[in-house]
């Protein structure tokens, strides 16, 4: 059942939207990660935005809001 929920187009779309929101908004500590040297900062802030998006998406699926 969980696998069919994760492959649902609504979950995929919400996951993408959440990632973009967190990537643009940059909540703590995402903005601080941008200061890492080289290309690490650019990649690290995307990773952290993805973690935030995954946590929120998992909560939405758990609460059956979609």
N, C-alpha and C positions, 0 to 999 in steps of 0.2 A: 504494500500500500504506500509506503513512504517513497519508493522509487517512482511510482506513477505520479505522486504529487510533485516530486522534484523535476520531472520531465514535462510537467504542465506548462503550457505557454505563458500562463499568467505568472507563475513563479519565475520563469526565465526573464520575463519582461520586468517584473518587480525587482529582481536581483540586479539587473542592469541599471535600472533607474536609481536604486539605492546606492550602488557603487558610484554612479556619477554624482549624486547628491553629496555623498561623503567625500569624494575626491575634490569637488569644488568648494564645499563648506570648510573642509579641513579642521575637524574638531581636535581637541587635545588627544594625543601627542602628535598628531599627523603633521602639523605645521613645523614642529621642532625637527622631525625626521628629514625635512627638506634641506636642512643645514649640513647633512652628512657630506663628506667630500666626494668629489667625482660624480659619477652617475648613480652612486648608491642612494643619495637623497631623493632623486627623482623616482627611483624604483621603490624605495622603502615607503614613501608616502602612498604610493598606489597599493602596495601590499597591505598597509594598515587600513586604508579605505575599504579594501576588499574584505578584511577581517570584520570591520564594523558592519558592512553590508550583509555578510554571511550570518552574523549574530542576529541582526534584526530580522532577516529573512527566516531564519530558523525559528525565532520567536513567533513570527506571523504564522508559519506553518503549524507550529505546536498549538497555538491558540485557535487554529482553524478559521482565521479571518479571510483566507482565500481558498 
